C-alpha cells in the first residue's frame, strides 16, 4: 500500500480559504518518470482563476482538486528506463496541468521530458521563482514572436511572476526593454535590467512605438495593438476574464485582418526550455525573483498574497527542507 503524503487541494470553487492540506497516496514513478521530493512550488495567476471557478467551463466540477504546476526538488526514485537522471539530482520542472496531479505536494511523479537539472548555484526556493515565468517568457518571446536583438519590446505587468522574468529574458535576447509597472515597483523592475520603466496607468498612445508587446493582463489589446511599429506583434498570456468572448474574439479577429497580429499564448513546459533557463541562470543572465515564501500549510495565505496584487516576483510555497545542495551549506 502506498505511503501517504501531504498535499494541497480544494473541494469547491471559491476564495483562497477553500484551500487546505490533506493526505493522498504517495505516487510511484511510471516508466520514463522520476519521483521527486518537492522542496518548493509557486502560485500562478491561472491557478487563481481556476480555483475561483472562472474557468469552470474547462475545469468542470470534479472535486477535490489538487493544485500547483511547477516545482523544484530532489529525485528520490527512478522509473524504468530512466538513465539520464540519478537519485539525489536537484531538478526543476512542471506537472501536466491537464491531469489531477498538483505540485503543491510532498512528492510528484514527473515525466523526464518535463524536468531538467536545477541551476547549481541557486537554492531550490530561488530557482523555482524563475521556472514558470521563464518558460513562458522564453517560449513566447523567442519562439512565438521571434524577438530579435535591437528590437523595442514593451513588457506589461513587469513586476509580476511572469513579467519580472520576461524583462530579464528580453534583455538576454538583446532587446531594448520598456517595462510597464506600478509606481511602487519601479525601482524593483529597473534593477531587473529594464532600459525604461513607465507607470502602467500611462495611456498606450503616450508610450511610443514598439516592435513587440508582451502582455500579462489581457486587457486594452486594441489600444496596444495601435502602438505597434510596422511588422510589430503582440503576444499575450492572458485574456480578459470579465469579458472573455469579446477578448478572445478580438484576438481571433486580429489574425484575420491587418498585419499587426495579437497572439494568445499558453506555455508548454518542456525539458529543452528548462535546460536553457538553467544555463542562463548559471551564466548570471537570470536572477531569482522571490516575493514571499509560505509553508505548504499556509497555501491559502499564499493565494491571498498573489490575489491582493502588488507582488514583486513570485509567491513561493515551500513544501520541505532540501536534502542537500546550496540550502544545506
GUVO-7037 format. One record per residue: x, y, z of N, C-alpha, C, O in turn. Coordinates in steps of 0.05 Angstrom, whole numbers, padded with zeros to 5 digits, always signed. Last residue first. Layout:
N
XYZXYZXYZXYZ;...
//
This chain:
329
+00486+00486+00057+00514+00495+00061+00516+00513+00086+00537+00523+00092;+00436+00473+00043+00447+00459+00066+00475+00469+00073+00486+00461+00094;+00425+00500-00004+00410+00507+00020+00422+00496+00046+00419+00507+00067;+00457+00477-00043+00465+00503-00032+00450+00509-00006+00461+00523+00012;+00450+00406-00023+00452+00428-00043+00459+00454-00029+00466+00454-00005;+00399+00365+00006+00426+00375+00005+00427+00398-00015+00406+00407-00023;+00345+00362+00016+00362+00341+00026+00391+00349+00027+00406+00343+00045;+00308+00421+00038+00322+00404+00018+00339+00383+00032+00346+00384+00055;+00245+00422+00071+00272+00430+00071+00287+00412+00051+00279+00389+00047;+00182+00431+00036+00200+00416+00053+00228+00429+00052+00234+00444+00034;+00150+00469+00010+00138+00444+00019+00156+00430+00040+00146+00419+00059;+00136+00534+00001+00157+00516+00008+00145+00492+00022+00132+00494+00042;+00112+00571-00049+00102+00553-00029+00125+00533-00023+00132+00517-00040;+00121+00640-00067+00131+00612-00065+00117+00597-00043+00110+00608-00022;+00107+00687-00114+00099+00677-00088+00105+00647-00087+00097+00632-00104;+00155+00725-00152+00139+00701-00147+00132+00696-00118+00148+00701-00100;+00154+00795-00163+00165+00768-00169+00145+00747-00162+00121+00750-00166;+00122+00828-00122+00148+00833-00136+00161+00807-00141+00177+00797-00125;+00052+00845-00121+00075+00827-00116+00099+00836-00132+00097+00850-00152;+00004+00873-00126+00027+00887-00116+00051+00870-00110+00070+00878-00096;-00050+00829-00103-00036+00846-00122-00011+00859-00109-00006+00857-00085;-00082+00793-00077-00083+00820-00067-00069+00839-00086-00074+00863-00086;-00068+00744-00099-00094+00755-00106-00096+00785-00098-00110+00800-00111;-00020+00733-00073-00020+00739-00101-00046+00753-00110-00045+00771-00126;-00041+00726-00020-00020+00745-00025-00019+00753-00055-00018+00776-00062;-00077+00684-00026-00087+00711-00018-00067+00732-00024-00074+00754-00033;-00042+00642-00035-00060+00651-00056-00071+00679-00051-00074+00695-00069;-00017+00641+00015-00001+00645-00009-00019+00655-00032-00011+00673-00046;-00060+00628+00048-00047+00655+00051-00030+00661+00027-00028+00684+00019;-00068+00576+00031-00089+00596+00027-00078+00624+00029-00086+00642+00014;-00021+00550+00047-00027+00553+00018-00049+00574+00013-00047+00588-00007;+00003+00538+00095-00008+00565+00091-00013+00571+00061-00010+00593+00052;+00026+00489+00091+00002+00491+00108-00011+00519+00105-00035+00522+00112;+00073+00500+00062+00050+00486+00049+00025+00490+00065+00003+00494+00053;+00096+00567+00079+00097+00537+00081+00072+00525+00069+00052+00539+00065;+00115+00619+00034+00096+00608+00053+00100+00578+00055+00107+00565+00036;+00152+00675+00016+00152+00646+00019+00133+00638+00041+00135+00648+00063;+00150+00729-00033+00146+00718-00006+00146+00688-00007+00141+00676-00028;+00182+00739-00081+00166+00758-00067+00164+00750-00038+00174+00763-00020;+00239+00727-00118+00223+00716-00096+00208+00739-00082+00221+00757-00071;+00270+00718-00168+00250+00739-00163+00230+00729-00142+00207+00723-00149;+00339+00708-00187+00314+00700-00174+00296+00724-00168+00305+00746-00164;+00364+00727-00252+00366+00728-00223+00339+00721-00211+00318+00726-00222;+00399+00709-00310+00373+00710-00296+00378+00710-00266+00395+00695-00256;+00451+00709-00324+00433+00725-00341+00405+00726-00329+00390+00743-00337;+00489+00677-00300+00483+00702-00288+00464+00720-00304+00462+00744-00298;+00495+00626-00318+00512+00646-00330+00508+00674-00319+00521+00693-00327;+00456+00600-00291+00483+00594-00283+00503+00614-00295+00524+00618-00284;+00412+00619-00319+00415+00626-00291+00443+00621-00282+00454+00638-00267;+00422+00596-00369+00421+00625-00367+00424+00634-00337+00438+00653-00332;+00419+00541-00358+00444+00553-00368+00444+00583-00364+00465+00594-00357;+00364+00539-00342+00386+00531-00324+00412+00544-00332+00427+00555-00316;+00339+00554-00390+00337+00571-00366+00358+00565-00345+00369+00583-00333;+00352+00510-00421+00361+00536-00429+00360+00556-00406+00379+00572-00402;+00325+00471-00393+00354+00469-00395+00366+00496-00403+00387+00504-00393;+00272+00486-00402+00283+00487-00374+00314+00486-00375+00327+00499-00359;+00269+00477-00457+00266+00504-00446+00278+00506-00418+00291+00526-00412;+00275+00421-00458+00295+00438-00472+00293+00467-00462+00313+00481-00460;+00230+00402-00429+00257+00399-00418+00277+00418-00431+00295+00429-00418;+00173+00445-00425+00190+00425-00440+00218+00425-00429+00228+00446-00420;+00107+00470-00420+00133+00463-00407+00148+00441-00422+00136+00421-00429;+00080+00515-00457+00080+00486-00457+00107+00477-00446+00127+00477-00460;+00038+00573-00445+00064+00559-00445+00061+00529-00445+00041+00518-00434;-00004+00603-00491-00003+00587-00466+00022+00571-00466+00028+00557-00486;-00021+00664-00522-00001+00643-00517-00005+00629-00491-00009+00643-00470;-00048+00698-00575-00053+00688-00548-00036+00664-00544-00036+00645-00560;-00025+00750-00613-00022+00722-00609-00028+00715-00580-00015+00725-00562;-00047+00797-00658-00046+00791-00630-00045+00761-00626-00063+00747-00636;-00014+00826-00715-00030+00804-00703-00026+00802-00673-00003+00806-00663;-00015+00870-00758-00006+00870-00730-00023+00850-00714-00042+00857-00701;-00039+00869-00807-00013+00856-00805-00003+00854-00776+00015+00839-00770;-00109+00854-00819-00086+00870-00811-00061+00854-00807-00061+00830-00804;-00151+00802-00799-00150+00829-00810-00125+00844-00800-00120+00845-00776;-00140+00754-00773-00152+00754-00800-00149+00780-00814-00144+00781-00838;-00121+00762-00724-00105+00743-00741-00116+00742-00770-00103+00731-00788;-00158+00793-00700-00133+00805-00708-00116+00788-00726-00099+00797-00741;-00199+00757-00688-00203+00776-00710-00176+00788-00719-00172+00793-00743;-00177+00731-00643-00182+00716-00668-00184+00735-00691-00173+00729-00713;-00176+00774-00607-00151+00761-00614-00154+00745-00640-00137+00746-00657;-00231+00785-00605-00213+00805-00616-00186+00792-00624-00175+00799-00645;-00250+00739-00580-00259+00746-00607-00240+00766-00620-00235+00764-00644;-00229+00743-00530-00219+00722-00548-00227+00727-00577-00212+00720-00595;-00258+00788-00512-00229+00788-00512-00218+00767-00531-00201+00773-00547;-00312+00773-00517-00302+00796-00532-00272+00796-00534-00261+00802-00555;-00312+00729-00482-00319+00726-00510-00309+00748-00527-00297+00744-00549;-00295+00751-00431-00279+00731-00446-00286+00728-00475-00268+00724-00492;-00293+00797-00394-00306+00798-00420-00292+00777-00438-00280+00784-00458;-00266+00782-00349-00291+00796-00345-00307+00798-00371-00332+00800-00371;-00218+00762-00367-00238+00743-00356-00265+00756-00350-00285+00742-00348;-00183+00775-00422-00200+00790-00403-00222+00771-00392-00241+00765-00406;-00126+00732-00423-00149+00745-00436-00166+00757-00414-00165+00749-00391;-00055+00723-00428-00080+00725-00413-00102+00735-00431-00096+00746-00453;-00009+00730-00453-00011+00704-00439-00037+00704-00423-00042+00685-00407;+00003+00756-00518-00010+00759-00492-00013+00731-00479-00019+00711-00493;+00043+00790-00562+00037+00763-00551+00026+00767-00523+00039+00780-00506;+00040+00829-00620+00033+00827-00591+00031+00797-00585+00019+00782-00600;+00084+00859-00667+00067+00837-00659+00063+00838-00628+00081+00846-00613;+00103+00897-00727+00101+00892-00698+00082+00870-00691+00065+00862-00707;+00106+00914-00778+00116+00888-00773+00115+00880-00743+00126+00860-00735;+00111+00980-00756+00107+00962-00779+00120+00935-00773+00143+00934-00765;+00097+00982-00685+00111+00992-00709+00104+00973-00732+00092+00952-00728;+00039+00989-00644+00060+00972-00657+00071+00985-00682+00057+00997-00698;-00001+01016-00623+00025+01028-00619+00047+01010-00630+00071+01015-00626;-00048+00986-00630-00044+01011-00646-00017+01023-00643-00009+01039-00660;-00046+00947-00592-00040+00939-00620-00035+00964-00637-00019+00963-00656;-00062+00974-00548-00034+00967-00550-00027+00958-00578-00004+00962-00587;-00117+00979-00558-00101+01003-00555-00071+00996-00558-00056+01012-00570;-00133+00924-00560-00137+00941-00584-00119+00966-00582-00106+00974-00602;-00122+00907-00508-00106+00897-00530-00109+00914-00556-00090+00917-00570;-00143+00918-00458-00134+00940-00475-00117+00931-00499-00100+00945-00508;-00120+00857-00425-00138+00880-00428-00126+00901-00447-00102+00901-00451;-00083+00819-00412-00105+00811-00428-00126+00833-00433-00148+00827-00443;-00035+00819-00381-00060+00829-00370-00085+00819-00385-00105+00811-00373;+00015+00812-00400+00007+00793-00380-00021+00800-00369-00030+00787-00350;+00046+00818-00463+00024+00826-00446+00017+00805-00426+00014+00781-00433;+00094+00847-00499+00090+00823-00484+00070+00830-00462+00076+00846-00444;+00100+00874-00562+00088+00879-00536+00083+00851-00523+00070+00834-00535;+00150+00895-00607+00136+00873-00594+00124+00883-00568+00137+00899-00553;+00164+00944-00627+00163+00921-00646+00148+00898-00634+00135+00883-00648;+00130+01005-00612+00145+00981-00604+00143+00960-00626+00123+00958-00640;+00126+01076-00601+00122+01053-00618+00140+01030-00609+00162+01034-00599;+00098+01113-00545+00115+01110-00568+00108+01084-00583+00088+01071-00578;+00064+01122-00503+00087+01106-00498+00107+01105-00521+00130+01097-00518;+00015+01146-00508+00037+01163-00499+00063+01148-00496+00083+01159-00487;-00022+01107-00521-00014+01125-00542+00009+01143-00534+00021+01156-00552;-00032+01081-00471-00014+01069-00491-00004+01089-00512+00019+01087-00521;-00029+01124-00413-00044+01114-00437-00025+01103-00458-00003+01114-00462;-00004+01099-00352+00001+01117-00375-00014+01107-00399-00011+01083-00406;-00008+01062-00314-00032+01077-00319-00028+01097-00342-00047+01111-00350;+00042+01040-00306+00023+01025-00323-00003+01040-00328-00019+01031-00344;+00098+01081-00316+00074+01076-00300+00053+01062-00317+00047+01070-00339;+00159+01052-00341+00136+01071-00343+00114+01062-00325+00111+01039-00319;+00227+01048-00352+00205+01039-00336+00184+01060-00336+00189+01083-00331;+00279+01024-00395+00260+01045-00389+00237+01033-00372+00229+01010-00377;+00310+00978-00392+00322+01003-00402+00305+01027-00395+00315+01049-00389;+00312+00931-00339+00296+00946-00359+00310+00972-00366+00321+00986-00349;+00338+00902-00299+00352+00907-00324+00336+00922-00345+00346+00926-00367;+00320+00897-00249+00320+00873-00265+00333+00877-00292+00338+00858-00306;+00318+00948-00230+00341+00932-00221+00342+00905-00237+00363+00892-00238;+00269+00965-00250+00294+00976-00261+00318+00959-00254+00336+00956-00271;+00236+00937-00216+00237+00930-00244+00262+00941-00257+00274+00927-00274;+00246+00964-00167+00249+00935-00169+00253+00927-00198+00271+00911-00204;+00230+01017-00180+00258+01011-00173+00264+00981-00176+00285+00974-00186;+00174+01009-00189+00191+01019-00210+00221+01012-00204+00235+01003-00222;+00134+00995-00154+00153+00974-00162+00173+00983-00183+00187+00966-00195;+00101+01038-00145+00114+01026-00122+00135+01005-00129+00153+00999-00113;+00079+01050-00195+00099+01067-00184+00115+01054-00161+00138+01060-00157;+00073+00988-00233+00062+01008-00215+00085+01026-00204+00108+01017-00203;+00096+00983-00302+00091+00972-00276+00079+00994-00258+00075+01017-00268;+00128+00964-00361+00104+00978-00350+00097+00966-00323+00093+00942-00321;+00190+00973-00391+00174+00957-00372+00152+00975-00361+00156+00997-00352;+00225+00965-00449+00209+00984-00434+00190+00968-00417+00176+00950-00427;+00287+00943-00474+00263+00936-00458+00251+00960-00444+00265+00974-00429;+00315+00921-00531+00312+00945-00515+00286+00943-00500+00265+00943-00513;+00342+00854-00533+00322+00874-00540+00326+00899-00522+00339+00898-00501;+00373+00808-00525+00385+00831-00538+00366+00854-00544+00374+00871-00560;+00357+00766-00495+00354+00763-00524+00364+00788-00539+00363+00788-00564;+00364+00786-00445+00381+00764-00453+00380+00760-00483+00400+00752-00495;+00321+00821-00444+00348+00832-00444+00368+00811-00453+00387+00816-00468;+00280+00783-00443+00281+00801-00465+00309+00814-00467+00320+00818-00489;+00291+00759-00393+00293+00743-00417+00296+00761-00442+00312+00756-00459;+00279+00802-00358+00306+00791-00360+00311+00774-00385+00332+00775-00397;+00225+00809-00368+00244+00832-00371+00272+00821-00375+00287+00830-00392;+00205+00759-00353+00204+00767-00382+00223+00791-00387+00235+00792-00408;+00209+00760-00299+00228+00743-00313+00228+00750-00343+00249+00748-00355;+00168+00796-00288+00195+00801-00277+00216+00783-00290+00239+00791-00292;+00123+00773-00313+00135+00797-00324+00163+00802-00314+00180+00811-00329;+00111+00729-00279+00119+00725-00307+00134+00749-00317+00156+00746-00329;+00101+00754-00229+00117+00730-00231+00126+00723-00258+00148+00711-00262;+00107+00827-00238+00095+00802-00230+00112+00777-00235+00135+00780-00244;+00128+00873-00260+00136+00865-00233+00126+00838-00224+00135+00827-00204;+00106+00883-00310+00134+00875-00308+00143+00867-00280+00165+00856-00278;+00059+00891-00340+00059+00876-00315+00086+00866-00308+00090+00842-00302;+00085+00888-00406+00063+00897-00388+00061+00879-00364+00062+00854-00366;+00140+00907-00438+00131+00886-00421+00109+00897-00402+00115+00914-00386;+00157+00922-00504+00143+00932-00480+00134+00908-00464+00120+00891-00475;+00216+00926-00542+00195+00909-00531+00184+00923-00506+00198+00934-00490;+00250+00937-00601+00239+00950-00578+00215+00933-00568+00196+00928-00583;+00309+00901-00623+00281+00908-00625+00271+00920-00599+00282+00915-00577;+00361+00884-00612+00357+00912-00620+00328+00920-00623+00322+00944-00625;+00350+00817-00631+00368+00837-00619+00362+00865-00630+00360+00868-00654;+00280+00797-00636+00307+00799-00646+00324+00820-00632+00313+00839-00620;+00230+00750-00623+00242+00776-00614+00272+00776-00622+00287+00757-00616;+00190+00713-00643+00218+00716-00654+00230+00743-00648+00239+00757-00666;+00142+00699-00622+00143+00724-00637+00171+00731-00647+00175+00752-00659;+00153+00645-00603+00127+00653-00614+00128+00678-00631+00116+00678-00653;+00207+00642-00586+00196+00623-00606+00170+00632-00619+00166+00628-00643;+00220+00686-00553+00239+00675-00572+00226+00659-00594+00233+00662-00618;+00172+00698-00526+00188+00719-00538+00207+00708-00559+00209+00719-00581;+00150+00647-00510+00134+00668-00523+00151+00687-00538+00145+00693-00562;+00192+00619-00487+00178+00607-00510+00161+00627-00524+00157+00625-00548;+00207+00656-00447+00226+00647-00467+00212+00635-00491+00219+00642-00514;+00160+00663-00416+00173+00686-00430+00192+00677-00452+00191+00688-00474;+00150+00611-00397+00130+00625-00413+00143+00648-00429+00138+00650-00453;+00197+00598-00369+00187+00581-00390+00168+00596-00409+00171+00594-00433;+00198+00640-00332+00219+00637-00351+00211+00620-00375+00217+00627-00398;+00152+00629-00302+00154+00654-00316+00175+00653-00338+00172+00663-00360;+00166+00579-00281+00143+00581-00299+00143+00607-00315+00137+00608-00338;+00220+00592-00257+00214+00570-00274+00190+00575-00293+00193+00576-00317;+00239+00626-00219+00245+00632-00247+00231+00614-00266+00231+00619-00290;+00229+00605-00170+00217+00631-00176+00221+00639-00205+00207+00656-00215;+00259+00560-00165+00232+00556-00174+00218+00583-00180+00199+00584-00195;+00309+00581-00145+00306+00571-00172+00277+00570-00181+00271+00578-00204;+00299+00594-00091+00306+00614-00110+00300+00605-00139+00288+00620-00155;+00290+00541-00073+00269+00562-00069+00274+00585-00089+00255+00594-00102;+00338+00517-00083+00314+00507-00097+00291+00526-00094+00273+00527-00111;+00390+00565-00092+00375+00547-00076+00350+00538-00091+00343+00551-00111;+00438+00564-00146+00414+00575-00133+00402+00555-00114+00404+00531-00119;+00478+00539-00173+00486+00559-00154+00462+00574-00142+00466+00594-00129;+00456+00503-00210+00473+00492-00189+00479+00513-00167+00484+00505-00144;+00390+00499-00232+00414+00515-00231+00431+00508-00206+00421+00508-00184;+00368+00430-00240+00364+00457-00230+00390+00473-00230+00412+00460-00229;+00358+00390-00297+00375+00396-00273+00371+00425-00265+00373+00443-00283;+00289+00385-00314+00317+00389-00321+00332+00393-00295+00320+00397-00274;+00226+00357-00339+00245+00365-00318+00272+00370-00330+00278+00362-00352;+00194+00334-00377+00185+00359-00364+00202+00367-00341+00194+00383-00324;+00213+00286-00394+00211+00307-00414+00202+00334-00403+00201+00354-00417;+00206+00253-00351+00233+00264-00355+00233+00285-00377+00252+00302-00377;+00147+00266-00313+00159+00256-00338+00187+00268-00342+00190+00292-00336;+00143+00255-00243+00145+00274-00265+00158+00260-00289+00176+00244-00287;+00107+00251-00186+00119+00234-00206+00119+00250-00232+00098+00257-00242;+00120+00287-00126+00107+00286-00152+00122+00265-00169+00146+00263-00168;+00109+00299-00056+00122+00284-00078+00106+00287-00103+00081+00290-00103;+00082+00337-00025+00109+00328-00017+00124+00313-00038+00148+00313-00039;+00054+00391-00064+00052+00365-00050+00081+00356-00043+00100+00367-00053;+00039+00424-00110+00040+00433-00083+00035+00408-00065+00013+00406-00053;+00030+00402-00160+00058+00402-00150+00060+00413-00122+00082+00411-00110;-00018+00360-00187-00013+00382-00168+00015+00380-00156+00022+00360-00144;-00056+00322-00215-00031+00316-00201-00027+00337-00180-00031+00332-00156;-00096+00309-00257-00102+00315-00229-00077+00307-00213-00078+00287-00198;-00078+00342-00320-00084+00319-00303-00090+00328-00274-00089+00352-00268;-00063+00388-00343-00088+00376-00353-00096+00352-00336-00119+00343-00337;-00013+00401-00326-00035+00415-00313-00062+00404-00322-00083+00410-00310;+00037+00359-00312+00017+00363-00333-00008+00375-00321-00023+00361-00307;+00088+00394-00275+00069+00372-00279+00051+00379-00303+00050+00401-00312;+00155+00415-00286+00127+00421-00284+00111+00395-00288+00119+00377-00302;+00219+00429-00253+00202+00421-00275+00173+00428-00270+00166+00444-00253;+00285+00416-00230+00261+00432-00230+00245+00424-00254+00256+00414-00274;+00330+00379-00186+00316+00384-00211+00294+00404-00207+00285+00410-00185;+00386+00347-00162+00369+00370-00158+00356+00378-00184+00370+00383-00204;+00394+00277-00153+00396+00300-00170+00376+00322-00162+00353+00317-00155;+00381+00233-00122+00396+00255-00109+00400+00279-00127+00408+00300-00117;+00385+00186-00173+00374+00192-00146+00393+00213-00133+00417+00210-00134;+00394+00215-00238+00402+00197-00217+00388+00205-00191+00381+00228-00187;+00382+00215-00309+00380+00227-00283+00387+00206-00262+00386+00182-00267;+00385+00184-00354+00399+00210-00354+00395+00227-00329+00403+00250-00328;+00355+00138-00351+00384+00135-00349+00399+00162-00347+00423+00163-00340;+00298+00102-00342+00309+00129-00338+00339+00126-00333+00348+00113-00314;+00275+00052-00346+00285+00064-00370+00298+00092-00366+00307+00103-00386;+00227+00059-00294+00241+00041-00313+00250+00057-00337+00235+00074-00348;+00239+00114-00249+00222+00095-00263+00239+00079-00283+00262+00085-00288;+00274+00127-00189+00274+00127-00218+00254+00107-00229+00253+00084-00218;+00272+00170-00131+00268+00144-00144+00266+00148-00174+00257+00168-00184;+00283+00221-00116+00286+00200-00095+00282+00172-00107+00288+00152-00093;+00308+00284-00135+00298+00257-00144+00304+00237-00122+00326+00235-00111;+00287+00344-00104+00307+00324-00108+00295+00297-00117+00274+00289-00106;+00260+00406-00132+00264+00386-00111+00287+00367-00118+00303+00373-00135;+00208+00449-00153+00237+00443-00152+00240+00424-00129+00225+00424-00110;+00153+00460-00198+00165+00450-00173+00195+00450-00176+00206+00450-00198;+00087+00481-00222+00116+00478-00224+00127+00469-00197+00114+00470-00177;+00032+00476-00206+00041+00468-00232+00071+00463-00233+00080+00442-00243;-00023+00468-00161+00006+00471-00165+00014+00460-00192+00005+00439-00201;-00072+00423-00132-00064+00449-00142-00033+00450-00144-00019+00436-00130;-00129+00378-00137-00102+00385-00129-00094+00411-00142-00107+00420-00161;-00197+00376-00118-00177+00381-00139-00150+00388-00126-00149+00402-00105;-00248+00328-00098-00230+00350-00093-00209+00352-00116-00204+00333-00130;-00288+00345-00157-00273+00352-00133-00269+00327-00116-00282+00307-00119;-00308+00368-00219-00298+00344-00205-00281+00353-00181-00261+00366-00185;-00330+00404-00254-00338+00405-00226-00330+00379-00211-00344+00371-00192;-00288+00440-00303-00310+00422-00294-00316+00424-00264-00308+00443-00251;-00250+00469-00330-00241+00452-00308-00263+00433-00298-00257+00413-00285;-00279+00497-00370-00257+00479-00377-00251+00459-00355-00246+00436-00361;-00316+00524-00343-00325+00512-00368-00304+00493-00379-00310+00475-00394;-00288+00546-00301-00303+00521-00296-00313+00508-00322-00318+00484-00322;-00257+00589-00293-00251+00572-00316-00266+00546-00315-00258+00526-00327;-00271+00612-00247-00274+00628-00270-00268+00613-00296-00273+00623-00318;-00262+00589-00198-00284+00579-00214-00289+00594-00239-00310+00590-00253;-00219+00601-00167-00242+00618-00164-00267+00608-00179-00289+00616-00174;-00182+00564-00187-00193+00560-00160-00218+00577-00155-00236+00568-00140;-00172+00588-00237-00183+00561-00235-00196+00556-00208-00218+00546-00207;-00150+00637-00222-00175+00637-00238-00188+00609-00236-00212+00607-00235;-00104+00618-00195-00124+00634-00181-00151+00633-00196-00172+00629-00183;-00077+00592-00236-00088+00576-00214-00109+00592-00197-00128+00580-00188;-00060+00634-00267-00080+00616-00278-00093+00598-00256-00116+00591-00258;-00020+00656-00235-00045+00670-00239-00067+00652-00250-00090+00655-00242;+00011+00612-00187+00009+00624-00213-00019+00635-00218-00039+00626-00207;+00057+00599-00137+00028+00605-00142+00027+00621-00168+00041+00641-00171;+00105+00545-00136+00097+00573-00137+00067+00575-00141+00053+00556-00148;+00144+00501-00093+00127+00506-00117+00120+00535-00116+00128+00550-00098;+00198+00462-00065+00182+00486-00069+00166+00486-00094+00172+00472-00113;+00212+00408-00058+00221+00428-00039+00204+00453-00041+00196+00465-00020;+00189+00343-00067+00186+00371-00074+00196+00388-00051+00189+00384-00027;+00220+00290-00092+00213+00301-00066+00213+00331-00069+00234+00343-00073;+00200+00256-00149+00214+00280-00139+00202+00287-00111+00178+00289-00107;+00211+00202-00189+00196+00211-00165+00212+00233-00152+00236+00229-00145;+00207+00202-00260+00223+00202-00235+00204+00211-00213+00185+00225-00217;+00191+00162-00319+00186+00182-00299+00206+00181-00276+00221+00161-00273;+00196+00120-00353+00201+00146-00363+00196+00169-00344+00196+00192-00352;+00144+00083-00321+00166+00083-00340+00170+00111-00352+00151+00124-00360;+00124+00118-00261+00120+00100-00283+00145+00099-00300+00164+00113-00295;+00136+00125-00192+00142+00133-00219+00137+00111-00239+00145+00088-00235;+00081+00129-00147+00104+00113-00156+00110+00122-00185+00092+00126-00201;+00057+00177-00099+00058+00164-00125+00083+00147-00129+00103+00151-00115;+00025+00170-00037+00050+00178-00050+00052+00163-00077+00049+00139-00077;-00044+00186-00031-00023+00166-00034+00002+00177-00047+00000+00191-00067;-00055+00244+00011-00060+00229-00013-00039+00207-00016-00018+00210-00003;-00082+00291+00058-00064+00269+00051-00074+00255+00026-00098+00254+00020;-00085+00362+00059-00095+00336+00066-00074+00315+00059-00051+00322+00054;-00096+00432+00067-00077+00409+00063-00090+00384+00073-00104+00383+00094;-00138+00476+00028-00130+00463+00053-00109+00441+00047-00105+00434+00023;-00177+00530+00002-00153+00512+00001-00147+00501+00028-00150+00514+00048;-00216+00566+00011-00225+00539+00004-00201+00519+00003-00206+00495+00002;-00192+00615+00019-00198+00599+00042-00208+00571+00036-00210+00554+00054;-00190+00643-00030-00167+00627-00021-00172+00608+00002-00160+00587+00005;-00259+00630-00054-00236+00647-00046-00212+00630-00036-00215+00606-00035;-00279+00578-00101-00284+00600-00082-00259+00616-00076-00239+00615-00091;-00302+00511-00112-00292+00537-00122-00297+00558-00101-00316+00558-00086;-00283+00457-00069-00303+00473-00082-00289+00498-00093-00268+00505-00084;-00241+00432-00047-00265+00415-00052-00288+00431-00064-00309+00419-00069;-00170+00432-00060-00195+00446-00053-00219+00430-00062-00217+00415-00082;-00103+00420-00034-00126+00416-00051-00149+00433-00044-00148+00448-00024;-00036+00398-00023-00056+00419-00022-00079+00413-00042-00074+00403-00063;-00011+00342+00015-00016+00356-00010-00037+00377-00006-00053+00376+00013;+00031+00293+00045+00015+00317+00047+00012+00330+00020+00030+00330+00003;+00022+00222+00036+00038+00247+00034+00019+00270+00038-00005+00268+00034;+00026+00152+00053+00012+00177+00050+00031+00201+00048+00054+00199+00057;+00050+00097+00013+00052+00114+00037+00037+00140+00032+00035+00149+00009;+00011+00045-00016+00027+00069-00019+00028+00084+00008+00008+00085+00022;+00017-00024+00000+00000+00000+00000+00018+00025+00000+00037+00026+00015;
//
